[in-house]
Amino acid sequence: KKLQLVDESKCSNVIIITHYSIFESQYRLHPTEDISVYFYCHKLGQLIVDASQRNPTKSFYCVSGHGHEYNLGQWIREGNIYTHGLVTTYHDQKYVSLDIPAICD
C-alpha cells in the first residue's frame, strides 16, 4: 500500500530498506532452505519493479542488510532501480552509512 503513495507523490527518490534481498537475481536458494522469507521479498521486488515502471522519472534505491555476495558495498543500477547490499558484521553493527549515487543522465 505504501508503494501506491509513490504514484501520487512529487518525490523524485524512493528509498526502500529491507533485511533480505528483494530481487530474484540477488539470492540463491538451496533445496533445504526455508523459502518463506524469500517469497515475501520476491513479491516486494516485483511490486517495486512495477512502481518503477509506472514512475520512470523517479529513482528507487533498494538497500538490503542481508545482501550476501550479490552487491556488497556497491550500487548496481538497472533502469531507475539502484540496489545495494550492505557490508555488515553480525552483532557488531552500530550504524550504517552509505552514499546515494547521483543521476547524471
SEKE-443927 format. One record per residue (C-alpha): residue in three letters; y, x, z. Coordinates in steps of 0.5 Angstrom, whole numbers. Each point is the difference from the previous one (the first is absolute). Layout:
<rest->ala; v->Y; u->X; w->Z>
...
***
This chain:
<rest->lys; v->0; u->0; w->0>
<rest->lys; v->5; u->6; w->1>
<rest->leu; v->-1; u->3; w->-7>
<rest->gln; v->2; u->-7; w->-2>
<rest->leu; v->7; u->2; w->3>
<rest->val; v->1; u->6; w->-5>
<rest->asp; v->1; u->-5; w->-5>
<rest->glu; v->6; u->-3; w->3>
<rest->ser; v->3; u->6; w->3>
<rest->lys; v->5; u->4; w->-3>
<rest->cys; v->-3; u->6; w->3>
<rest->ser; v->-2; u->6; w->-5>
<rest->asn; v->-5; u->3; w->4>
<rest->val; v->-6; u->-2; w->4>
<rest->ile; v->-4; u->4; w->5>
<rest->ile; v->-7; u->-2; w->2>
<rest->ile; v->-3; u->4; w->5>
<rest->thr; v->-8; u->-1; w->2>
<rest->his; v->-5; u->3; w->3>
<rest->tyr; v->-5; u->0; w->-5>
<rest->ser; v->1; u->2; w->-8>
<rest->ile; v->1; u->-6; w->-4>
<rest->phe; v->-1; u->1; w->-7>
<rest->glu; v->-8; u->1; w->-2>
<rest->ser; v->2; u->7; w->-3>
<rest->gln; v->2; u->2; w->7>
<rest->tyr; v->-7; u->0; w->3>
<rest->arg; v->-8; u->1; w->-1>
<rest->leu; v->-5; u->-5; w->3>
<rest->his; v->-6; u->2; w->3>
<rest->pro; v->-6; u->-5; w->0>
<rest->thr; v->-1; u->0; w->7>
<rest->glu; v->8; u->-1; w->2>
<rest->asp; v->3; u->-6; w->2>
<rest->ile; v->4; u->-2; w->-5>
<rest->ser; v->4; u->-6; w->3>
<rest->val; v->6; u->4; w->1>
<rest->tyr; v->0; u->3; w->-7>
<rest->phe; v->-1; u->-7; w->-2>
<rest->tyr; v->7; u->-3; w->3>
<rest->cys; v->3; u->7; w->-2>
<rest->his; v->-2; u->-1; w->-7>
<rest->lys; v->2; u->-7; w->0>
<rest->leu; v->7; u->2; w->2>
<rest->gly; v->0; u->5; w->-5>
<rest->gln; v->-1; u->-5; w->-5>
<rest->leu; v->6; u->-4; w->3>
<rest->ile; v->5; u->6; w->0>
<rest->val; v->-2; u->1; w->-8>
<rest->asp; v->1; u->-7; w->-1>
<rest->ala; v->7; u->0; w->3>
<rest->ser; v->2; u->7; w->-3>
<rest->gln; v->-1; u->-3; w->-7>
<rest->arg; v->4; u->-6; w->2>
<rest->asn; v->5; u->4; w->2>
<rest->pro; v->1; u->6; w->-5>
<rest->thr; v->6; u->3; w->3>
<rest->lys; v->-2; u->1; w->7>
<rest->ser; v->-4; u->6; w->3>
<rest->phe; v->-6; u->-1; w->4>
<rest->tyr; v->-1; u->5; w->5>
<rest->cys; v->-7; u->0; w->3>
<rest->val; v->-2; u->4; w->6>
<rest->ser; v->-7; u->1; w->3>
<rest->gly; v->-1; u->4; w->6>
<rest->his; v->-8; u->0; w->-2>
<rest->gly; v->1; u->3; w->-7>
<rest->his; v->-6; u->4; w->0>
<rest->glu; v->0; u->5; w->-5>
<rest->tyr; v->4; u->-4; w->-6>
<rest->asn; v->7; u->2; w->1>
<rest->leu; v->1; u->3; w->7>
<rest->gly; v->7; u->3; w->1>
<rest->gln; v->3; u->-2; w->-7>
<rest->trp; v->2; u->-6; w->-4>
<rest->ile; v->-3; u->-3; w->-6>
<rest->arg; v->3; u->-5; w->-5>
<rest->glu; v->-3; u->-5; w->-4>
<rest->gly; v->6; u->-4; w->-3>
<rest->asn; v->4; u->-3; w->5>
<rest->ile; v->-5; u->2; w->6>
<rest->tyr; v->0; u->6; w->4>
<rest->thr; v->-6; u->2; w->4>
<rest->his; v->0; u->5; w->6>
<rest->gly; v->-6; u->2; w->4>
<rest->leu; v->3; u->3; w->7>
<rest->val; v->-3; u->6; w->3>
<rest->thr; v->-2; u->-1; w->7>
<rest->thr; v->-4; u->2; w->6>
<rest->tyr; v->-4; u->-5; w->4>
<rest->his; v->3; u->-1; w->7>
<rest->asp; v->6; u->6; w->-1>
<rest->gln; v->4; u->-4; w->-5>
<rest->lys; v->7; u->-1; w->4>
<rest->tyr; v->4; u->-2; w->-6>
<rest->val; v->0; u->0; w->-8>
<rest->ser; v->6; u->2; w->-4>
<rest->leu; v->0; u->-1; w->-8>
<rest->asp; v->5; u->0; w->-6>
<rest->ile; v->0; u->-6; w->-4>
<rest->pro; v->1; u->3; w->-7>
<rest->ala; v->6; u->-2; w->-4>
<rest->ile; v->-1; u->-3; w->-7>
<rest->cys; v->3; u->4; w->-5>
<rest->asp; v->-1; u->-4; w->-7>
***
